[in-house]
Amino acid sequence: MDATDYASSGGGGSAIGGLIGLLVELAILVFLIASIWKVFTKAGQPGWACLIPIYNIYVITKIVGRPAWWLVLFIIPFVSLVVAIILYIDLARSFGKGVGFGLGLTFLGFIFMPILGFGSAQYVGPAAASGGAATTA
């Protein structure tokens, strides 16, 4: 009889822990969406565009000054990784940041995107259009 009591009380604790974990994950997700939204609005684009798959990549290409056909490159395996790195480096340069910040956006976006969105960085224009890192390398 005692074993049944322990099992039932343990089950309730894990359900509460799971609910707390879910709420923490949801809060982090909302914070990251707000960060990307802020980056889009700083660049003069609609913030809601960050919520729509594929269109959000198109908006990033507009922000950094790359042609819209770059979306097609995201279908090609391995090429998509290189294109993403180039876009994030261009995004960093479009906000007056360096290549290191762009690599941070690529590999640690959950840290660097809030810094870009809520920090003091201002949009200085499309980096690729002015001969950014990806066009000169």
Secondary structure in CASP SS format (residue, H / E / C, confidence):
PFRMAT SS
TARGET T0000
AUTHOR 0000-0000-0000
METHOD secondary structure of the structure
MODEL  1
M C 1.00
D H 1.00
A H 1.00
T H 1.00
D H 1.00
Y H 1.00
A H 1.00
S H 1.00
S H 1.00
G H 1.00
G H 1.00
G H 1.00
G H 1.00
S H 1.00
A H 1.00
I H 1.00
G H 1.00
G H 1.00
L H 1.00
I H 1.00
G H 1.00
L H 1.00
L H 1.00
V H 1.00
E H 1.00
L H 1.00
A H 1.00
I H 1.00
L H 1.00
V H 1.00
F H 1.00
L H 1.00
I H 1.00
A H 1.00
S H 1.00
I H 1.00
W H 1.00
K H 1.00
V H 1.00
F H 1.00
T H 1.00
K H 1.00
A C 1.00
G C 1.00
Q C 1.00
P C 1.00
G H 1.00
W H 1.00
A H 1.00
C H 1.00
L H 1.00
I C 1.00
P C 1.00
I C 1.00
Y H 1.00
N H 1.00
I H 1.00
Y H 1.00
V H 1.00
I H 1.00
T H 1.00
K H 1.00
I H 1.00
V H 1.00
G C 1.00
R C 1.00
P C 1.00
A C 1.00
W C 1.00
W H 1.00
L H 1.00
V H 1.00
L H 1.00
F C 1.00
I C 1.00
I C 1.00
P C 1.00
F C 1.00
V H 1.00
S H 1.00
L H 1.00
V H 1.00
V H 1.00
A H 1.00
I H 1.00
I H 1.00
L H 1.00
Y H 1.00
I H 1.00
D H 1.00
L H 1.00
A H 1.00
R H 1.00
S H 1.00
F C 1.00
G C 1.00
K C 1.00
G C 1.00
V H 1.00
G H 1.00
F H 1.00
G H 1.00
L H 1.00
G H 1.00
L H 1.00
T H 1.00
F H 1.00
L C 1.00
G H 1.00
F H 1.00
I H 1.00
F H 1.00
M H 1.00
P H 1.00
I H 1.00
L H 1.00
G H 1.00
F H 1.00
G C 1.00
S C 1.00
A C 1.00
Q C 1.00
Y C 1.00
V C 1.00
G C 1.00
P C 1.00
A C 1.00
A H 1.00
A H 1.00
S H 1.00
G C 1.00
G C 1.00
A H 1.00
A H 1.00
T H 1.00
T H 1.00
A C 1.00
END
